Amino acid sequence: MIQYNDARWIECFRVNKDFVFQLIEKLTHFMEEKDIHYKCVMLVGIQIACALYKLVHRVGYFHCSEMFTISKSTIHMVLQKFVHVMNVVFKNQIKWPKGKDLKDVMVGFKKICDFPSINNAINVIQI
């Protein structure tokens, strides 16, 4: 990844290299693990790259598994950990609607796209 030029960083992760490295620096404390007797841990940078790629391109676990040469279950665990850590670290920047705000958001989505029960969107993916 280090040898990627700026265009390749944008193509793969939709953000520039500096942002990814800032994100790695900010999340390393929360995501790093220690090696154990039977398992070497995955570098935090690889975990973040894998999660970003999966979220940005909306590809399946199988595609990510081939791209990063890790198992589908590991990708799933990395994605869960990444989303959890993002919610913890950026709790003041990420807001999930509640109460009246949640109802207003759901009504807004119903008006816009006629889908019932949508209460959020991340990267144009409705939740």
Backbone as ProteinMPNN parsed JSONL, in Angstrom:
{"seq_chain_A": "MIQYNDARWIECFRVNKDFVFQLIEKLTHFMEEKDIHYKCVMLVGIQIACALYKLVHRVGYFHCSEMFTISKSTIHMVLQKFVHVMNVVFKNQIKWPKGKDLKDVMVGFKKICDFPSINNAINVIQI", "coords_chain_A": {"N_chain_A": [[0.814, -1.206, 0.0], [1.986, 1.213, 0.651], [3.483, 2.046, -1.552], [1.573, 2.963, -3.317], [0.328, 5.469, -5.537], [-1.183, 8.768, -5.249], [-3.595, 8.776, -6.715], [-4.234, 6.057, -6.823], [-4.69, 5.507, -4.119], [-7.018, 7.007, -3.685], [-8.71, 5.687, -5.474], [-8.841, 3.097, -4.343], [-9.623, 3.49, -1.635], [-11.187, 5.769, -1.444], [-10.27, 7.977, -0.128], [-7.434, 10.099, 0.651], [-3.93, 9.201, 1.023], [-2.728, 10.364, 3.323], [-4.92, 10.772, 5.028], [-5.699, 8.119, 5.582], [-3.437, 7.197, 6.971], [-3.524, 8.919, 9.178], [-5.882, 8.024, 10.318], [-5.151, 5.39, 10.934], [-3.183, 5.943, 12.841], [-4.742, 7.149, 14.833], [-6.523, 5.088, 15.546], [-4.994, 2.902, 16.271], [-4.283, 2.379, 18.984], [-6.714, 1.447, 19.979], [-7.332, -0.763, 18.42], [-5.182, -2.54, 18.206], [-3.732, -5.721, 18.909], [-2.184, -8.308, 20.873], [0.341, -10.684, 19.991], [-0.308, -14.162, 20.272], [0.385, -17.469, 21.467], [-0.301, -19.283, 19.368], [-1.023, -17.717, 17.261], [-0.343, -15.023, 15.116], [-0.867, -11.582, 15.213], [-2.865, -9.463, 13.096], [-1.702, -6.617, 11.376], [-2.688, -3.332, 12.343], [-3.001, -1.419, 10.342], [-3.524, -2.996, 8.073], [-5.948, -4.137, 8.843], [-7.595, -1.854, 8.955], [-7.412, -0.961, 6.312], [-8.603, -3.131, 4.998], [-11.228, -3.053, 6.085], [-12.055, -0.458, 5.254], [-11.904, -0.773, 2.452], [-13.828, -2.782, 2.028], [-16.175, -1.492, 2.935], [-16.264, 0.802, 1.293], [-16.36, -0.154, -1.359], [-18.447, -1.896, -1.298], [-18.322, -4.699, -1.559], [-18.451, -8.31, -1.473], [-17.656, -10.665, 1.189], [-16.127, -12.727, 0.131], [-14.763, -11.592, -2.071], [-13.149, -9.677, -0.751], [-11.707, -11.44, 0.794], [-10.139, -12.779, -1.1], [-8.687, -10.59, -2.067], [-7.251, -9.565, 0.162], [-6.112, -11.8, 1.155], [-7.07, -13.195, 3.45], [-9.238, -14.978, 5.697], [-12.84, -15.252, 5.257], [-14.298, -15.129, 7.63], [-12.499, -13.825, 9.289], [-12.382, -11.335, 8.058], [-14.973, -10.49, 8.574], [-14.879, -10.283, 11.403], [-12.922, -8.279, 11.638], [-14.217, -6.141, 10.394], [-16.414, -5.769, 12.135], [-15.022, -5.029, 14.476], [-13.752, -2.681, 13.579], [-15.953, -0.966, 12.974], [-17.108, -0.776, 15.52], [-14.98, 0.45, 16.975], [-14.737, 2.846, 15.548], [-17.197, 4.021, 16.206], [-16.798, 4.415, 18.95], [-14.438, 6.02, 19.123], [-15.028, 8.229, 17.505], [-17.338, 9.302, 18.634], [-18.41, 11.827, 19.084], [-18.58, 12.882, 16.567], [-20.068, 11.149, 15.02], [-23.424, 10.542, 14.708], [-26.221, 8.828, 15.755], [-29.574, 8.785, 15.057], [-32.201, 9.336, 17.468], [-35.298, 8.849, 19.234], [-37.513, 11.515, 18.582], [-35.982, 12.592, 16.499], [-35.194, 10.27, 15.138], [-37.647, 9.344, 14.173], [-38.293, 11.471, 12.44], [-36.201, 11.217, 10.563], [-36.797, 8.707, 9.472], [-39.292, 9.225, 8.308], [-38.47, 11.102, 6.426], [-36.781, 9.506, 4.751], [-38.749, 7.788, 3.792], [-40.302, 9.547, 2.282], [-38.412, 10.349, 0.353], [-37.397, 7.978, -0.956], [-39.337, 6.055, -0.809], [-39.039, 3.789, 0.759], [-39.876, 1.813, 3.46], [-39.13, 1.927, 7.002], [-36.4, 2.718, 7.088], [-33.693, 4.006, 8.761], [-31.284, 5.272, 8.659], [-28.259, 6.114, 6.868], [-25.247, 5.112, 5.396], [-22.629, 6.047, 3.48], [-24.287, 6.07, 1.199], [-25.712, 3.751, 1.55], [-28.604, 2.375, 2.698], [-29.86, 1.898, 6.007]], "CA_chain_A": [[0.0, 0.0, 0.0], [2.83, 2.404, 0.78], [3.95, 2.48, -2.869], [0.471, 3.504, -4.112], [0.315, 6.915, -5.746], [-2.396, 9.372, -4.69], [-4.779, 8.339, -7.473], [-4.531, 4.674, -6.413], [-5.282, 5.588, -2.778], [-8.396, 7.478, -3.855], [-9.447, 4.622, -6.148], [-9.057, 1.963, -3.442], [-10.212, 3.806, -0.336], [-11.958, 6.998, -1.573], [-9.617, 9.03, 0.656], [-6.011, 10.138, 0.323], [-2.993, 8.447, 1.85], [-2.54, 11.025, 4.618], [-6.084, 10.505, 5.874], [-5.641, 6.72, 6.034], [-2.403, 7.091, 7.992], [-4.038, 9.576, 10.382], [-6.866, 7.107, 10.879], [-4.389, 4.295, 11.536], [-2.554, 6.467, 14.058], [-5.777, 7.421, 15.837], [-7.222, 3.868, 15.951], [-4.066, 1.829, 16.64], [-4.405, 2.078, 20.412], [-7.967, 0.753, 20.238], [-7.49, -1.959, 17.599], [-4.057, -3.469, 18.19], [-3.776, -6.873, 19.798], [-0.872, -8.904, 21.082], [0.515, -12.043, 19.486], [-0.438, -15.245, 21.238], [1.227, -18.618, 21.146], [-0.655, -19.945, 18.11], [-1.531, -16.776, 16.261], [0.257, -13.696, 14.975], [-1.948, -10.638, 14.949], [-2.845, -8.706, 11.85], [-1.375, -5.213, 11.589], [-3.852, -2.45, 12.374], [-3.124, -0.796, 9.019], [-4.176, -3.956, 7.176], [-7.337, -4.241, 9.286], [-8.305, -0.64, 8.548], [-7.493, -0.988, 4.848], [-9.597, -4.147, 4.644], [-12.556, -2.537, 6.435], [-12.375, 0.655, 4.358], [-12.144, -1.299, 1.11], [-15.118, -3.488, 2.05], [-17.264, -0.517, 3.071], [-16.273, 1.726, 0.157], [-16.725, -0.813, -2.618], [-19.637, -2.734, -1.063], [-18.068, -6.028, -2.119], [-18.7, -9.398, -0.548], [-16.535, -11.182, 1.964], [-15.285, -13.564, -0.721], [-13.886, -10.7, -2.841], [-12.142, -9.149, 0.184], [-10.876, -12.566, 1.196], [-9.143, -12.963, -2.152], [-7.843, -9.399, -2.201], [-6.368, -9.397, 1.32], [-5.659, -13.155, 1.502], [-7.483, -13.594, 4.796], [-10.505, -15.71, 5.635], [-14.066, -14.447, 5.303], [-14.672, -14.91, 9.034], [-11.588, -12.802, 9.816], [-12.854, -10.05, 7.517], [-16.178, -10.14, 9.333], [-14.455, -9.826, 12.728], [-12.223, -6.995, 11.461], [-15.239, -5.131, 10.101], [-17.133, -5.509, 13.384], [-14.144, -4.28, 15.377], [-13.547, -1.356, 12.995], [-17.167, -0.162, 13.164], [-17.225, -0.504, 16.96], [-13.958, 1.427, 17.369], [-15.115, 4.138, 14.951], [-18.284, 4.576, 17.02], [-16.241, 4.847, 20.231], [-13.449, 7.098, 18.956], [-15.641, 9.407, 16.881], [-18.706, 9.404, 19.143], [-18.898, 13.205, 18.966], [-18.754, 13.216, 15.158], [-21.054, 10.241, 14.44], [-24.662, 10.637, 15.478], [-27.309, 7.938, 15.367], [-30.794, 9.461, 15.51], [-33.006, 8.695, 18.512], [-36.544, 9.524, 19.576], [-38.177, 12.283, 17.535], [-35.06, 12.68, 15.359], [-35.262, 9.006, 14.416], [-38.915, 9.334, 13.438], [-38.161, 12.44, 11.348], [-35.318, 10.639, 9.552], [-37.524, 7.624, 8.8], [-40.297, 9.861, 7.451], [-37.724, 11.691, 5.315], [-36.408, 8.441, 3.819], [-39.983, 7.285, 3.169], [-40.663, 10.523, 1.244], [-37.4, 10.397, -0.706], [-37.203, 6.767, -1.753], [-40.495, 5.178, -0.621], [-38.667, 2.57, 1.48], [-40.261, 1.918, 4.874], [-38.244, 1.463, 8.082], [-34.981, 3.077, 6.944], [-33.442, 5.028, 9.775], [-29.935, 5.797, 8.567], [-27.533, 5.786, 5.647], [-23.799, 5.284, 5.428], [-22.061, 5.924, 2.138], [-25.407, 5.845, 0.3], [-26.332, 2.46, 1.842], [-29.637, 2.593, 3.709], [-29.877, 0.959, 7.132]], "C_chain_A": [[0.854, 1.266, 0.0], [3.229, 2.935, -0.601], [2.831, 3.007, -3.763], [0.681, 4.996, -4.335], [-1.036, 7.458, -5.257], [-3.665, 8.907, -5.407], [-5.19, 6.929, -7.063], [-5.154, 4.638, -5.016], [-6.746, 5.994, -2.87], [-9.249, 6.38, -4.483], [-9.792, 3.487, -5.182], [-9.872, 2.312, -2.2], [-11.073, 5.065, -0.31], [-11.457, 8.143, -0.694], [-8.133, 9.003, 0.327], [-5.169, 9.416, 1.371], [-2.836, 9.049, 3.246], [-3.711, 10.751, 5.565], [-6.041, 9.087, 6.429], [-4.594, 6.573, 7.137], [-2.792, 7.816, 9.284], [-5.049, 8.683, 11.095], [-6.167, 5.933, 11.569], [-3.766, 4.751, 12.853], [-3.573, 6.646, 15.183], [-6.399, 6.125, 16.384], [-6.302, 2.761, 16.456], [-4.21, 1.423, 18.101], [-5.641, 1.233, 20.711], [-8.058, -0.6, 19.52], [-6.347, -2.964, 17.71], [-4.23, -4.55, 19.248], [-2.35, -7.375, 19.972], [-0.836, -10.297, 20.461], [0.267, -13.031, 20.618], [0.328, -16.441, 20.697], [0.952, -19.197, 19.758], [-1.058, -18.987, 16.996], [-0.745, -15.471, 16.284], [-0.867, -12.734, 14.606], [-1.753, -9.927, 13.622], [-2.534, -7.244, 12.184], [-2.638, -4.359, 11.518], [-4.069, -1.789, 11.018], [-3.828, -1.702, 8.028], [-5.646, -4.104, 7.552], [-8.149, -3.042, 8.795], [-8.457, -0.603, 7.032], [-8.564, -1.97, 4.392], [-11.015, -3.633, 4.914], [-12.972, -1.394, 5.507], [-12.715, 0.152, 2.96], [-13.514, -1.977, 1.032], [-16.272, -2.497, 2.089], [-17.387, 0.385, 1.842], [-16.806, 1.063, -1.109], [-17.953, -1.71, -2.508], [-19.49, -4.107, -1.713], [-18.313, -7.078, -1.045], [-17.443, -9.832, 0.186], [-15.589, -12.004, 1.097], [-14.295, -12.71, -1.51], [-12.776, -10.146, -1.941], [-11.177, -10.247, 0.615], [-9.777, -12.82, 0.168], [-8.169, -11.789, -2.223], [-6.815, -9.296, -1.07], [-5.779, -10.725, 1.817], [-5.872, -13.481, 2.976], [-8.856, -14.227, 4.695], [-11.703, -14.765, 5.739], [-14.466, -14.163, 6.749], [-13.768, -13.857, 9.68], [-11.998, -11.427, 9.312], [-14.072, -9.579, 8.283], [-15.795, -9.608, 10.716], [-13.751, -8.469, 12.655], [-13.234, -5.877, 11.225], [-16.033, -4.773, 11.348], [-16.292, -4.659, 14.331], [-13.952, -2.854, 14.877], [-14.76, -0.448, 13.242], [-17.351, 0.185, 14.644], [-16.243, 0.581, 17.4], [-14.273, 2.802, 16.786], [-16.218, 4.807, 15.764], [-17.777, 5.094, 18.358], [-15.357, 6.083, 20.062], [-14.095, 8.375, 18.423], [-17.072, 9.621, 17.359], [-19.269, 10.828, 19.057], [-19.14, 13.625, 17.524], [-19.81, 12.338, 14.477], [-22.299, 10.277, 15.311], [-25.686, 9.677, 14.902], [-28.588, 8.565, 15.897], [-31.562, 8.627, 16.539], [-34.276, 9.502, 18.706], [-37.194, 10.222, 18.4], [-37.289, 12.42, 16.296], [-35.113, 11.42, 14.506], [-36.544, 8.941, 13.581], [-38.856, 10.289, 12.242], [-37.288, 11.895, 10.212], [-36.054, 9.557, 8.772], [-38.597, 8.179, 7.865], [-39.619, 10.476, 6.227], [-37.302, 10.652, 4.282], [-37.632, 7.895, 3.094], [-40.402, 8.225, 2.043], [-39.702, 10.466, 0.062], [-37.422, 9.148, -1.576], [-38.322, 5.739, -1.6], [-40.116, 3.818, -0.028], [-39.093, 2.735, 2.934], [-39.132, 1.448, 5.797], [-36.757, 1.705, 7.846], [-34.71, 4.212, 7.917], [-32.053, 5.636, 9.688], [-29.367, 5.491, 7.203], [-26.056, 6.05, 5.878], [-23.303, 5.058, 4.023], [-23.126, 5.473, 1.143], [-26.037, 4.451, 0.481], [-27.324, 2.679, 2.963], [-29.586, 1.496, 4.778], [-31.3, 0.866, 7.671]], "O_chain_A": [[0.473, 2.275, -0.593], [3.305, 4.149, -0.795], [3.109, 3.46, -4.873], [1.151, 5.705, -3.446], [-1.924, 6.685, -4.895], [-4.691, 8.673, -4.768], [-6.383, 6.64, -6.967], [-6.045, 3.829, -4.756], [-7.607, 5.404, -2.218], [-10.388, 6.166, -4.067], [-10.911, 2.975, -5.202], [-10.712, 1.526, -1.762], [-11.634, 5.401, 0.733], [-12.138, 9.157, -0.536], [-7.625, 8.017, -0.207], [-5.645, 9.072, 2.453], [-2.814, 8.321, 4.238], [-3.512, 10.526, 6.758], [-6.314, 8.872, 7.611], [-4.841, 5.893, 8.133], [-2.427, 7.371, 10.372], [-5.065, 8.601, 12.323], [-6.557, 5.533, 12.666], [-3.815, 4.035, 13.853], [-3.296, 6.332, 16.341], [-6.763, 6.068, 17.559], [-6.782, 1.775, 17.015], [-4.253, 0.232, 18.409], [-5.61, 0.39, 21.607], [-8.786, -1.486, 19.967], [-6.519, -4.127, 17.346], [-4.791, -4.324, 20.32], [-1.43, -6.916, 19.296], [-1.848, -10.997, 20.412], [0.592, -12.764, 21.775], [0.852, -16.403, 19.584], [1.888, -19.564, 19.048], [-1.399, -19.424, 15.898], [-0.514, -14.891, 17.345], [-1.717, -13.053, 13.776], [-0.642, -9.81, 13.104], [-3.048, -6.703, 13.163], [-3.543, -4.634, 10.73], [-5.212, -1.619, 10.593], [-4.64, -1.237, 7.228], [-6.502, -4.187, 6.672], [-9.256, -3.202, 8.281], [-9.522, -0.251, 6.525], [-9.345, -1.663, 3.492], [-11.897, -3.765, 4.065], [-14.106, -1.362, 5.029], [-13.692, 0.592, 2.354], [-14.264, -1.766, 0.079], [-17.245, -2.651, 1.351], [-18.495, 0.692, 1.405], [-17.604, 1.65, -1.839], [-18.441, -2.224, -3.514], [-20.423, -4.61, -2.34], [-18.373, -6.765, 0.144], [-16.329, -9.428, -0.147], [-14.376, -11.977, 1.307], [-13.119, -13.06, -1.612], [-11.606, -10.144, -2.322], [-9.981, -10.009, 0.779], [-8.623, -13.049, 0.527], [-6.968, -11.98, -2.416], [-5.65, -8.978, -1.312], [-5.032, -10.75, 2.795], [-4.973, -13.977, 3.656], [-9.561, -14.029, 3.706], [-11.596, -13.644, 6.237], [-14.928, -13.064, 7.055], [-14.221, -13.085, 10.525], [-11.962, -10.455, 10.066], [-14.19, -8.396, 8.606], [-16.33, -8.589, 11.154], [-13.961, -7.612, 13.513], [-13.114, -4.793, 11.796], [-16.3, -3.596, 11.594], [-16.783, -3.692, 14.914], [-13.985, -1.914, 15.671], [-14.608, 0.697, 13.668], [-17.709, 1.314, 14.978], [-16.617, 1.516, 18.109], [-14.094, 3.815, 17.462], [-16.183, 6.017, 15.986], [-18.27, 6.107, 18.853], [-15.517, 7.071, 20.778], [-13.743, 9.476, 18.847], [-17.926, 10.068, 16.592], [-20.484, 11.005, 18.966], [-19.829, 14.614, 17.276], [-20.385, 12.74, 13.465], [-22.222, 10.063, 16.521], [-25.982, 9.71, 13.707], [-28.673, 8.853, 17.091], [-31.573, 7.397, 16.489], [-34.327, 10.689, 18.384], [-37.408, 9.619, 17.348], [-37.784, 12.369, 15.17], [-35.081, 11.5, 13.278], [-36.518, 8.529, 12.421], [-39.319, 9.948, 11.153], [-37.601, 12.09, 9.038], [-35.948, 9.494, 7.547], [-38.791, 7.667, 6.762], [-40.139, 10.38, 5.116], [-37.443, 10.876, 3.079], [-37.559, 7.575, 1.908], [-40.81, 7.772, 0.974], [-40.125, 10.526, -1.093], [-37.462, 9.248, -2.803], [-38.261, 4.666, -2.2], [-40.786, 2.816, -0.28], [-38.704, 3.71, 3.577], [-38.281, 0.656, 5.392], [-35.93, 0.956, 8.366], [-35.392, 5.237, 7.91], [-31.673, 6.432, 10.547], [-29.933, 4.691, 6.457], [-25.664, 7.057, 6.467], [-23.53, 3.999, 3.438], [-22.878, 4.581, 0.331], [-26.821, 4.024, -0.366], [-26.952, 3.113, 4.053], [-29.307, 0.332, 4.488], [-31.553, 0.13, 8.624]]}, "name": "protein", "num_of_chains": 1, "seq": "MIQYNDARWIECFRVNKDFVFQLIEKLTHFMEEKDIHYKCVMLVGIQIACALYKLVHRVGYFHCSEMFTISKSTIHMVLQKFVHVMNVVFKNQIKWPKGKDLKDVMVGFKKICDFPSINNAINVIQI"}
